Amino acid sequence: MSVADTGFSVLSEDFAAAPHRSFARLREQDPVHYEPAIDSYFLSRYEDVKRVLTDHEAFTTETLVVRAEPVMRGPVLAQMTGAEHTAKRRIVVRAFTGPALQDQIRAIHANAAELLAPFLARGRFDLVNDFGKPFAIHVTLDVLGLDRRDWQRVAAWHSGVAEFITSLALTPERRRHCMDCAEQLEAYLLPVIEQRRRNPGDDLISKLCTAEFDGIAMSDRDVIALIINVLVASAEPADKTLALLFKHLIDHPEQLAQVRRDPDLLAAAIAETLRYTPPVQLIPRQAEEDSVFAGTTVPAGATVFCMIGAANRDPGAFTAPDTFDIHRPDLGTARSFTAAAQHLSFGTGLHQCVGAAFARAEIETVAAMLLPLLDQVRYSPGFRYQEAGLYTRGPLSLSLDFTPVR
Ligand code: HEM
């Protein structure tokens, strides 16, 4: 019996508990899975996902008008096309690459050291909640030029905005909560924008406030949408990747020992973590014309979800795809954080992640700091590993014990 006939659903508790268990069946038996409750198609084969993400005429980001714009308070980068997309994307890219990135690595180091300090002597911390989440928000606030002391408020609003974008079905109450978060975040940002227009600095918000597009400065609405875009896009996948990296290394002690001996292997360990367990599991697009995949027609107007986790484990793209192996010959580490990456964890095509190099620097810097400190690192007694999320996915917590650092 095919998966299509078994009542299988990506909205089921079974799938949510361990999506990777269904990837092979989906790719082989139901590669164009239709989900009637949300009237959407789920593509799981590598070639199909790549086709959707690179054929910008046939598959657009139009879905974001309803999926993201209400909480972003305006159009986000991924919705833009042509010259507008190129110009605005360039402003954001410049803030996260080249000389700017070198300055940020120092700030990343300082942020990590400050957040870690209270836990080192204890010999125990939750890598997700004690460190990863505050760290990823702190670092993003630094780049944007926002006050780090506001991180808890910003993190709370951020999680409401992210919930709106990443939920496949929202109750009216949750929708209201998400909209409240977005409105409060907007109210917090407006006076900052006004101040940066008068008195710009070196930060990304100042650059957005002073940039011109077609000779016209960006409106407050445009600037707010881009700030929220960067905040949400940057913080959530980075903290998940860091926690997943440590989980996989702890679960593969020989590979952990190799990385500890040779930190140059960290880039491969991060790339393999991204391939094996992409923090962004789904990328939505809208079909602009009837398109055929594996003999099934996806009609014009349909919402299509690219299943990045399933595509990254397609045996047509990677050998022994269900094995975590930082030495795999088909990983292509050097390309893994560029537009030529073989894995699809940063997307591909026009809208591929602008923060890939920054994410690598962020995770590599912190992991290089943590690994020598976390002697004999292991899960804390009684710890039970749990992951959550269909759209973005990562550990709920990761409680680790290590030799206390005096
Ligand atoms: C491991 C960390 C990260 C992962 C896995 C990740 C993943 C992704 C993915 C899958 C996309 C493509 C979305 C699409 O095609 O619709 C994307 C786009 C984007 N990412 Fe990342 N991201 C990460 C870190 C970051 C960081 C640190 C930033 C900070 C700038 C960032 C900013 C963006 C932006 C602005 C876009 C939209 C680009 C466009 O539409 O032109 N991301 N990211």
Residues whose N, C-alpha, C, O or C-beta is under 5 A from the ligand:
A	BS01	HEM	L77 A78 R89 F96 N229 V230 A233 S234 P237 A238 T241 P279 V280 I283 L344 S345 F346 G347 L350 H351 Q352 C353 V354 G355 F358 A359
